[in-house]
Amino acid sequence: MFTGSDIVEALITAGFTHVVWLPDSAIGLWEEALESSSRITLVRVCREGEAWAVAAGLYVGGKTPLVVMQTTGLFESGDALRNVLFDMELPLLALIGARSWLVPDSTDSARRFAEPILKAWGIEYRLIARPEDKPLLAEFFVEHLKSGSPGAVLLAEGPP
């Protein structure tokens, strides 16, 4: 849905300085554009839980990071997320690739649990599932950066 240049433009518009990520096959296509951006620093991590800690350090250091991972990484990193968002009360934001969202009749449990997990954590989120929803990405992030509240965008993945 988003090209690499689309995502870089949206993230610059929102005001992010860093992208902390562990990409999947869909969002990994943005790597070249993110890496070549002069305005966003790409930070690669080995595990999703590490992404939250790295983003927390960047935030405390005065930067504006975005955590980017797939839904399965969100599930894996729950304890780190809990620590930085709720114990440390840092207003970090995330872009979560919603695996199999656009696959008709998918039985992928990652798809089934994405929204319930965010709701259980009390994390405000926006689902972007159609090309006409693309402007909502930057709008959501700008709103949350201004308000200082955590949040996530679920970006639907799958065949167009």
N, C-alpha and C positions, 0 to 999 in steps of 0.2 A: 504494500500500500504506500509506504514512504520510501523514496529513494534515499541514498546517503546524503545527497545535497539537500533534500527536503528536511531531513532530520536535523542536520547541522544548522540550517537556517532557523528552524523552529526552536532549537535549544539556545542559539545565540539570541533570538528574539526574547525568549523567556529570561535570559540572564545567567545561564549556567556557565561556570568556568571549567568544570571537570566532569567527565563521564567515567564512572567506576563500573566496570562491567565484566561479566562472564557471558559472552554471547552464545546464542543458539544458531541454528542454520538459517533462520529468517533474519534476525537482527544483525547477525554477523556480516551480512552484506553491506552494512554501513561502515565497516571498519576503515576502508580506504579514505572515505570522506571525513570521518572523525579524526583519523590520524593526520591527515593533511591540513586540517583546520588550524589557522593561526590563533584562533580565539578560544578554542576548547582543547583541554589536555585530556587525552585518553589514558586511563589507568586500568591495566588488566590485573585481575585477581585469579587465584587458583580455585577458590571455593566461594560460594555465594555468601556464606556467613562472614567471610573476610571483607566482602564489599561494603557491608554496613559499617564495620569498624574503620575501614579506610575512609569512607565518606564522612564518618563522624570526626575523624582527625582533620580532614580537609575543612569541614565546617567550623570546627573550633579554631582552626588557623585562619579563618576569615575568607575562605573560598565558598563557592556555591556549587556543590556537587550534585550529580544525579546518579542514582543507582540504577543499572540496567541489567536485567536477567530474565529468564523464562519462568513460567509458573512453577515448574518443578524446583527451581532454585529458590523461589519464594518460600516454598514449603520447607526446604532443607535449611533455610537460614532463619527460621522463626525465632530462635532464642537470641540471636544477635540483633534481629529487628526489635524484639521486645526490649532488649537492653538499651539500645540507642534512642528509640522513639518514646518509650514509656518511662524507663528508669532515669535516663539522662535528659529526657524531654527535648531532644533535638528535632527540629522540624524538617527532617530529610524527606526527599521526594524520590519516587521510583517510577520507572517505565518497565512494565512487566509484559513480556511477550506471552500472550495467551494461546498456548499450544492447542492446536486442533480446533480452535474456535470456529473457523470457517469450513470445517469438514462436516458435510451433512450427515446426520445420524451418527456422529462420532460417539464411541463408547469410552473414549480416553478419560480416565479419572482426573487427569490434570485439568481438563476443561470443566468437568463437573464441580471441582472443589475450588476453583480460582475465586469466584465471587464470595462463596460462603466463608472462606478463610479471611478475606479482607474485611467482611462484615463482622466476623467473630472478633477480630483485632480492633474493630472500631475505626478502621482506616478509611477515610473518605476516598473514593476512587471515581474514575470516569472510564467508561468502556468506549473505545474507538474501534468500530467494526465495519464502517463503510467509508469509501473515499470522501464523501461529503462531510464526514466527521473530522477530517484532518485538521481544520482550524482550531478544534477544541483542545488539541494537544497543548499548543503554546498558551492558549487562554487559561486552561486549568493550571498549568505550572505558574504562570504570571500571578494568578489569583492567590495561589498558595504561598508563593515566595513573598508577596506583599503582606499576607496575613500572618506569616510565620507559623503555618500549620503543616503537619506532615500530610502526605497524600500519595496516591499512585494512579497511574494510567495503565489500564489493561489494553494492550494493543492486540487485536484479533489477528491470529496467524492461520495460515492454511492456504489452499489453492484459491485464486481469485474467483 
